[in-house]
Amino acid sequence: MADERFYPPLNFASLDAEDAAFDRARAVVLPVPYDSTVTARAGARDGPRAIIEASADMELYDVALGSEPWRHGIHTLPELAPHTGSPEAMIDRIDEVIGELIDAGKFVVTLGGEHTVAVGAVRAHARRRPGLSVLAFDAHSDLRDAYLDSKYNHACTLRRALEVAPVTQVGLRSASAEDAALIRDRGLAFYSPGAFRAAGPREVAGRLSDDVYITIDLDCFDPSEMAAVGTPEPGGLRWDEVSDLLVAVTREKRVVGFDVTELSPSLGPRSCAQQAAKLAYRLIGLALDDRPATDSAPRRSAARTSADA
Ligand SMILES: [Mn+2]
């Protein structure tokens, strides 16, 4: 029984033990305080804790959704320990842990940490969902094959993701010449904020296959809203634009998991952690509302009835 003289253990959305219990929860939050390969400003290792602390201050009724995402049950795992061997070993650890959670029927929400953590998350989901596509929010192209001697540097995140699933990216406004050439030559669906505004959320959603994994580097947002990132870029997306795209995607596709990465809380105002927390909370609601509970388990490919777009 809860002893009301004590605060409950820190968990996402500050839920009661019953609503945060692993067995009951459809969503599981995995904090990954890892930022070993960042080059500009470290600090994303403090992101998961800041997001979870900020989530205690949210209203748990989401006005935009008209629902209470916590009713799906949200369990918060302990922080994943960084593997000090190599970035690749850390990605393997993330891949393995997320795989176990998916196999347990959970909808996995990964909180970074640097954006590299998404590589492990994408791999775990792609292996279990043939035909998966990835929707990436990012200011940067992240398409380098290797950077500073590693294929698992944060500048390589979307290149690694592309190896296992098609990637549609939104928010692009910073790239190397080589990355820009790769986008052109391969005809990759990478949208600048202006191109996204011109296309609209439905066109972007229409590019995705039935099952979608969403990876969010918070530097996709304009720095006026999201200053607490290591590599801010001017001219970014606004809250309502990101939210509208998430609504469009979850309306037309099945979002199977997501991550929110790159919050460095010491680099910006407290509102940044609040924004990251609300983003994760809203996307839990969007992904799980109107979806039967049994549906969170991976579908067998033989049972697929609709063709991928
Ligand atoms: Mn980025």
Boltz pocket constraint, residues with backbone or C-beta under 6 A from the ligand:
constraints:
  - pocket:
      binder: B
      contacts: [[A, 115], [A, 138], [A, 139], [A, 140], [A, 217], [A, 219], [A, 220], [A, 231]]
      max_distance: 6.0
